[in-house]
Amino acid sequence: MEFVDFYVSTASFFFSLLILWSGVGAGVLVIPVLITLFNIDPLVAIASGSTFAFISKMLMTFGHSQQGNVDWKLVYVFLRICLPVTLVNAASLAYLSDGKPNVSLELCLIIGILLAGCLALSALLSNSVKAIVAKWPLSSMSCSTGILMGMTGVGGGVLVVPTLATTGGLTIKTAAATSIPIGLILSLTVSLTLGSRGLVDYQLVISLLIGTVIAIPLGMRLFYLFSDNVIRRVTCTLIALALTGLAVKAANLASHL
């Protein structure tokens, strides 16, 4: 890969707008797209996607906190359970990765990401599923998010936002903004843990971040322009396409076992 991949940066630009506006997509969109569209190894995609999510969400958190959109008390409450669970699961994933090609592990990771993505898509599309997710106690949702984030890099936004909006009593815009620093810390944990095994592709991360740096100033100006429904529909369409490609890749891998 050349030092900067124009196509990766372009994809990152649009993904970053959605992440900034909805709090969703850093894992459930970026990681499947890296695996399917750009043919990145799943472990590298999780590690690099988490590194990208950490840095990009740091920039987004700064923008939202400047506008007073983040509820820092709920950030602390959510992370005190979620963070150690994420660390344990990410460390387990790093331990299972011995640096050698492992089709079975690759398939398991893709299936895990696929299942997490389907849960995320269901929560976005179905009011009944969203209601079930939202009724979970904050501690249970925090623990579940930690497991998913640690093993797949997915879940830091799409599971957190409905919980904060109901259990936390926040508006959807404030919940989306508050979920971003939560995802930031969780992504940093996954990134450092897997990065210690040399699984982060820094050229890929730089290409992703170029799109983000361009998107954030524009996205902050347009934050209140689009309705929640428009953002949700666009996000769901992209997630569905990414998961379809991921399912095809899983079927191809399964045929080689």
LUMNU-566452 format. One record per residue (C-alpha): x negated, y, z; residue number from 1; residue in three letters. Coordinates in steps of 0.25 Angstrom, whole numbers, plus 5000, padded with zeros to 4 digits. Layout:
LUMNU-566452
east/north/up/i/aa
X/Y/Z/NUM/ALA
...
END
This chain:
LUMNU-566452
east/north/up/i/aa
5000/5000/5000/1/MET
4995/5014/4997/2/GLU
4993/5023/5008/3/PHE
5006/5030/5007/4/VAL
5018/5022/5000/5/ASP
5028/5032/4994/6/PHE
5039/5022/4994/7/TYR
5037/5019/5009/8/VAL
5037/5034/5012/9/SER
5049/5036/5003/10/THR
5057/5025/5010/11/ALA
5052/5031/5024/12/SER
5057/5045/5021/13/PHE
5072/5040/5019/14/PHE
5071/5030/5031/15/PHE
5065/5041/5040/16/SER
5077/5050/5037/17/LEU
5087/5039/5041/18/LEU
5078/5035/5054/19/ILE
5078/5050/5058/20/LEU
5093/5052/5055/21/TRP
5098/5039/5061/22/SER
5088/5033/5070/23/GLY
5089/5020/5062/24/VAL
5079/5014/5051/25/GLY
5065/5014/5056/26/ALA
5065/4999/5058/27/GLY
5078/4994/5051/28/VAL
5075/5002/5038/29/LEU
5060/5004/5038/30/VAL
5055/4990/5042/31/ILE
5065/4982/5032/32/PRO
5061/4991/5021/33/VAL
5046/4989/5023/34/LEU
5048/4974/5023/35/ILE
5057/4973/5011/36/THR
5054/4985/5002/37/LEU
5039/4987/5005/38/PHE
5036/4972/5008/39/ASN
5029/4975/5021/40/ILE
5027/4963/5031/41/ASP
5038/4963/5042/42/PRO
5028/4964/5053/43/LEU
5021/4976/5046/44/VAL
5034/4982/5043/45/ALA
5039/4982/5058/46/ILE
5025/4987/5063/47/ALA
5024/4998/5052/48/SER
5039/5002/5052/49/GLY
5038/5003/5067/50/SER
5026/5012/5066/51/THR
5033/5021/5056/52/PHE
5045/5021/5065/53/ALA
5037/5025/5077/54/PHE
5030/5037/5069/55/ILE
5043/5041/5061/56/SER
5052/5041/5074/57/LYS
5041/5049/5081/58/MET
5043/5060/5071/59/LEU
5058/5059/5071/60/MET
5059/5059/5086/61/THR
5051/5072/5086/62/PHE
5062/5078/5076/63/GLY
5074/5073/5084/64/HIS
5068/5077/5098/65/SER
5066/5091/5093/66/GLN
5081/5092/5090/67/GLN
5084/5086/5103/68/GLY
5091/5073/5097/69/ASN
5084/5063/5106/70/VAL
5089/5058/5119/71/ASP
5076/5054/5126/72/TRP
5082/5048/5139/73/LYS
5089/5037/5130/74/LEU
5076/5035/5123/75/VAL
5069/5031/5136/76/TYR
5081/5023/5141/77/VAL
5081/5015/5128/78/PHE
5066/5013/5127/79/LEU
5064/5008/5141/80/ARG
5069/4994/5137/81/ILE
5067/4994/5122/82/CYS
5052/4998/5122/83/LEU
5047/4986/5130/84/PRO
5056/4976/5122/85/VAL
5051/4982/5109/86/THR
5036/4980/5114/87/LEU
5038/4966/5118/88/VAL
5045/4962/5105/89/ASN
5035/4970/5096/90/ALA
5023/4963/5104/91/ALA
5030/4949/5101/92/SER
5030/4953/5086/93/LEU
5016/4957/5086/94/ALA
5012/4944/5093/95/TYR
5019/4936/5083/96/LEU
5012/4943/5072/97/SER
4998/4936/5070/98/ASP
4994/4944/5057/99/GLY
4997/4932/5049/100/LYS
5008/4931/5038/101/PRO
5020/4924/5045/102/ASN
5032/4922/5036/103/VAL
5041/4917/5048/104/SER
5038/4929/5056/105/LEU
5040/4939/5044/106/GLU
5053/4932/5042/107/LEU
5057/4933/5056/108/CYS
5054/4948/5057/109/LEU
5062/4951/5044/110/ILE
5074/4943/5050/111/ILE
5073/4951/5063/112/GLY
5072/4964/5055/113/ILE
5084/4960/5047/114/LEU
5092/4956/5059/115/LEU
5089/4969/5066/116/ALA
5092/4977/5053/117/GLY
5105/4970/5052/118/CYS
5109/4973/5066/119/LEU
5105/4987/5064/120/ALA
5113/4988/5051/121/LEU
5125/4982/5058/122/SER
5124/4992/5069/123/ALA
5124/5003/5059/124/LEU
5135/4998/5050/125/LEU
5145/4992/5060/126/SER
5152/5000/5071/127/ASN
5155/4987/5079/128/SER
5140/4983/5079/129/VAL
5136/4997/5082/130/LYS
5146/4997/5094/131/ALA
5140/4983/5099/132/ILE
5126/4988/5098/133/VAL
5130/5001/5105/134/ALA
5137/4994/5116/135/LYS
5124/4987/5120/136/TRP
5118/4992/5133/137/PRO
5106/5002/5130/138/LEU
5096/4992/5137/139/SER
5101/4980/5128/140/SER
5100/4988/5115/141/MET
5086/4993/5120/142/SER
5081/4979/5122/143/CYS
5087/4974/5109/144/SER
5081/4986/5101/145/THR
5067/4983/5107/146/GLY
5068/4968/5103/147/ILE
5072/4972/5088/148/LEU
5062/4983/5088/149/MET
5050/4975/5093/150/GLY
5053/4963/5084/151/MET
5058/4970/5071/152/THR
5055/4985/5072/153/GLY
5070/4987/5070/154/VAL
5081/4993/5079/155/GLY
5075/5005/5085/156/GLY
5086/5014/5079/157/GLY
5098/5006/5074/158/VAL
5100/4999/5087/159/LEU
5096/5011/5096/160/VAL
5105/5022/5089/161/VAL
5119/5016/5092/162/PRO
5115/5013/5106/163/THR
5110/5027/5109/164/LEU
5123/5032/5103/165/ALA
5132/5024/5112/166/THR
5125/5020/5124/167/THR
5117/5032/5125/168/GLY
5128/5041/5121/169/GLY
5121/5049/5110/170/LEU
5126/5054/5097/171/THR
5121/5046/5085/172/ILE
5112/5057/5081/173/LYS
5105/5058/5094/174/THR
5105/5043/5095/175/ALA
5098/5042/5082/176/ALA
5088/5052/5087/177/ALA
5086/5046/5100/178/THR
5084/5032/5094/179/SER
5071/5037/5086/180/ILE
5062/5039/5098/181/PRO
5067/5025/5103/182/ILE
5063/5019/5090/183/GLY
5050/5027/5090/184/LEU
5045/5020/5103/185/ILE
5050/5006/5099/186/LEU
5043/5008/5085/187/SER
5030/5012/5091/188/LEU
5030/5000/5100/189/THR
5032/4990/5088/190/VAL
5022/4998/5080/191/SER
5011/4998/5091/192/LEU
5014/4983/5094/193/THR
5014/4978/5080/194/LEU
5003/4988/5076/195/GLY
4993/4982/5086/196/SER
4994/4970/5076/197/ARG
4990/4978/5064/198/GLY
5004/4977/5058/199/LEU
5006/4992/5055/200/VAL
5004/4996/5040/201/ASP
5000/5011/5043/202/TYR
5000/5015/5028/203/GLN
5015/5010/5028/204/LEU
5018/5018/5040/205/VAL
5012/5031/5034/206/ILE
5020/5029/5021/207/SER
5032/5028/5030/208/LEU
5029/5040/5039/209/LEU
5027/5049/5026/210/ILE
5042/5047/5023/211/GLY
5045/5050/5037/212/THR
5037/5063/5039/213/VAL
5045/5068/5026/214/ILE
5058/5063/5031/215/ALA
5059/5068/5045/216/ILE
5059/5084/5043/217/PRO
5070/5082/5032/218/LEU
5078/5072/5041/219/GLY
5078/5081/5053/220/MET
5084/5092/5045/221/ARG
5095/5082/5039/222/LEU
5097/5075/5053/223/PHE
5111/5080/5054/224/TYR
5115/5081/5039/225/LEU
5119/5067/5037/226/PHE
5130/5060/5045/227/SER
5127/5047/5053/228/ASP
5136/5039/5043/229/ASN
5127/5043/5031/230/VAL
5114/5040/5038/231/ILE
5120/5027/5043/232/ARG
5125/5022/5029/233/ARG
5111/5025/5023/234/VAL
5104/5019/5034/235/THR
5112/5006/5033/236/CYS
5111/5005/5018/237/THR
5096/5006/5019/238/LEU
5095/4996/5031/239/ILE
5104/4986/5023/240/ALA
5095/4987/5011/241/LEU
5083/4985/5019/242/ALA
5089/4973/5026/243/LEU
5093/4966/5013/244/THR
5079/4967/5008/245/GLY
5074/4961/5021/246/LEU
5084/4950/5020/247/ALA
5079/4946/5006/248/VAL
5064/4947/5012/249/LYS
5068/4937/5023/250/ALA
5074/4927/5013/251/ALA
5062/4928/5005/252/ASN
5053/4925/5017/253/LEU
5062/4914/5022/254/ALA
5060/4907/5009/255/SER
5045/4906/5011/256/HIS
5046/4899/5024/257/LEU
END
